[in-house]
Amino acid sequence: MLKAKKILVMGLALLLVVSLVAGCGQKPATEQKQEQQPAQEQQQQQQTQPAPEIKKIKVGLVFDVGGRGDLSFNDSAYAGLEKAQKEFGDKIEVKYLEPSAGGENREQLMRLLAEDGYNLIFGVGFMFTDHIAKVSQEFPDVKFGLIDGFIDGLKDDSNVSCLLFKEQEGSFLVGAAAALKSKTGKVGFVGGMKSPLIERFEVGYLAGAKYINPKIGTMVDYIGTTGDAFKDPVKGKELALKQFKAGADVVYHASGASGIGVIEAATGEKKLAIGVDSDQSLSAKEDQRKYILTSMLKRVDISVYDTIKAYIDGNFKGGYQIFGLAEDGVGYAVNDYNKSMISDIEPKLEELKQKVIKGEIKVPVDKKEYDEFLKTLSK
């Protein structure tokens, strides 16, 4: 009997030891639940946490006087910016600024964009030349696109790309168009700011007209000698009216927003105007379109878009990018509004275009070359 009790006690003791050991290896249910909860929360947070935002390239553009809405040079630049934004919207953010009325704060606006972390900044017009030359040195990691300006000594690895055009080549073609369409044997030119740049438009146009008709009469007037000359449509209209009254029946302008006045004058006199930079038939008023023979297209939009694309692709190139007839950087406009007026002379214009591209016709760029060009016509 005593031995049986002893065995029973020993059995109970062994059972107790097993229970304690098992209990030490198993945590209470409440502790298990508390450990599982943070793990579930962490997994849930990982599932709902948004993907990291991709840092966008910041592209800035500063218009010149006349600003957006000039239906010409500035609007063409904006068109390139807009195209890039639509195509690369997930990669870039864009911002454009307009200078004060006289453009005195061009440099301030360029520096403002650079300080604000913009990666690529455009200055629209040769008036930005000195400002970009200065600001680009202060911000060597920022890239700059200088439209129509020339900074000497740039190389491929420079942080400035000068976007230049052969305005004289496109102007040569519209000059030929003017001479081919003139019934009075007199054509005119209204320039904005008197400068070497606008002189290229002038002499190219006159050369084209003279190539068609060496005896054609030509008239030339400039609105002014400062940047304000590109935003004075009243003066533009006044000068165009003077030329029409003197017998011109086609007037070409290279005067930015001032050209709005030239087109108004042509409409009022029922004569012909030739627009510039953008296809101005598309932006003109309905009653004006039949008086716009064509426009000399200067593809600022292409230069802006191509530069942005090159930057995105890691192929930005400093130095000088030149756009002429061969590069489709300049040309003349044909659209639904003017094709009936210009279709009969298109074959001739295309013939001249190919001669310029092949180098058979060397279009002058200044008065000296223009005088030499005239001598070749008299032979």
ZIHU-V502587 format. One record per backbone hydrogen bond with DSSP energy under -1.0 kcal/mol. NH is the residue of the N-H (numbers start at 1). CO is the residue of the C=O. E is the energy in kcal/mol with one decimal. If there is no record, write none. Layout:
# ZIHU-V502587
NH&CO&E  NH&CO&E
This chain:
# ZIHU-V502587
5&1&-1.8  6&2&-1.8  7&3&-1.9  8&4&-2.2  9&5&-2.5  10&6&-2.2  11&7&-2.0  12&8&-2.2  13&9&-2.3  14&10&-2.1  15&11&-2.2  16&12&-2.1  17&13&-2.1  18&14&-2.2  19&15&-2.0  20&16&-2.3  21&17&-2.3  22&18&-2.4  23&19&-2.2  24&20&-1.9  25&21&-1.2  32&28&-1.9  33&29&-2.2  34&30&-1.8  35&31&-1.8  36&32&-2.1  37&33&-1.9  38&34&-1.0  39&35&-1.0  40&36&-2.3  41&37&-2.7  42&38&-2.6  43&39&-2.2  44&40&-2.5  45&41&-2.5  46&42&-2.1  47&43&-1.6  48&44&-1.9  49&45&-1.6  57&91&-3.1  59&93&-2.8  60&120&-2.9  61&95&-1.9  62&122&-2.4  63&97&-2.6  67&64&-2.3  70&67&-1.0  76&72&-1.9  77&73&-1.8  78&74&-2.3  79&75&-2.0  80&76&-1.5  81&77&-1.8  82&78&-3.0  83&79&-2.2  84&80&-2.0  85&81&-2.2  86&82&-2.2  87&83&-2.2  88&84&-3.2  91&88&-2.6  92&88&-1.8  93&57&-2.5  95&59&-1.8  97&61&-2.5  103&100&-1.4  106&103&-1.4  109&105&-2.2  110&106&-2.1  111&107&-2.4  112&108&-2.1  113&109&-1.9  114&110&-2.0  115&111&-2.7  116&112&-1.3  117&114&-1.4  118&113&-2.1  119&58&-1.7  120&58&-1.8  121&143&-2.3  122&60&-2.3  123&145&-2.4  124&62&-2.2  125&123&-1.2  128&125&-1.9  129&126&-1.7  132&128&-2.9  133&129&-2.2  134&130&-1.5  135&131&-2.9  136&132&-2.5  138&134&-1.2  139&135&-1.6  142&139&-1.6  143&119&-2.8  144&159&-2.6  145&121&-2.7  146&161&-2.4  147&123&-2.2  148&163&-2.8  158&155&-1.9  161&144&-2.6  162&319&-3.1  163&146&-2.9  164&321&-2.9  166&323&-2.4  167&165&-1.2  169&166&-1.5  170&166&-1.2  171&167&-2.5  172&168&-1.7  173&169&-1.3  174&170&-1.7  175&171&-2.1  176&172&-2.0  177&173&-2.1  178&174&-2.2  179&175&-2.1  180&176&-2.4  181&177&-1.6  182&178&-1.6  187&217&-2.5  188&250&-2.8  189&219&-1.9  190&252&-2.5  191&221&-2.9  192&254&-2.0  194&224&-2.7  199&195&-2.0  200&196&-1.1  200&197&-1.0  202&198&-2.1  203&199&-2.9  204&200&-1.7  205&201&-2.3  206&202&-2.7  207&203&-2.4  208&204&-2.0  209&205&-2.2  210&206&-2.7  211&207&-2.2  212&208&-1.4  213&209&-2.5  216&213&-2.3  217&185&-3.0  219&187&-1.6  221&189&-2.1  223&191&-2.1  224&192&-1.8  229&226&-1.9  230&227&-1.9  231&228&-1.9  236&232&-2.2  237&233&-2.4  238&234&-2.0  239&235&-2.5  240&236&-2.1  241&237&-2.6  242&238&-1.8  243&239&-1.9  244&240&-2.6  245&241&-2.6  246&242&-1.2  247&244&-1.6  248&243&-2.2  249&186&-1.9  251&272&-2.1  252&188&-2.5  253&274&-1.9  254&190&-2.4  257&230&-1.5  258&255&-1.9  259&256&-1.6  260&257&-1.5  261&258&-1.4  263&259&-2.3  264&260&-1.8  265&261&-2.2  266&262&-2.2  267&263&-2.2  268&264&-2.4  269&265&-2.2  271&266&-2.4  272&249&-2.1  273&291&-3.0  274&251&-2.2  275&294&-2.2  277&296&-1.9  278&276&-2.5  280&278&-1.4  282&279&-1.2  284&280&-1.2  288&285&-1.6  289&285&-1.1  291&288&-2.0  292&289&-1.5  293&273&-2.1  296&275&-2.3  297&331&-1.8  298&277&-2.1  299&329&-3.0  300&298&-2.9  303&299&-1.8  304&300&-2.3  305&301&-2.5  306&302&-3.0  307&303&-1.6  308&304&-2.1  309&305&-2.7  310&306&-2.4  311&307&-1.9  312&308&-2.5  313&309&-2.4  314&311&-1.3  315&310&-3.9  318&156&-2.9  319&160&-2.4  321&162&-2.9  323&164&-2.4  328&325&-1.4  329&324&-3.0  331&297&-1.4  333&295&-1.7  339&335&-1.8  342&338&-1.9  343&339&-1.8  345&342&-1.3  349&345&-2.2  350&346&-2.9  351&347&-1.9  352&348&-2.3  353&349&-2.4  354&350&-2.0  355&351&-1.7  356&352&-2.3  357&353&-2.4  358&354&-2.4  360&355&-2.1  361&355&-1.4  370&366&-2.2  371&367&-2.3  372&368&-1.6  373&369&-2.4  374&370&-2.3  375&371&-1.2  376&372&-1.1  378&374&-1.1
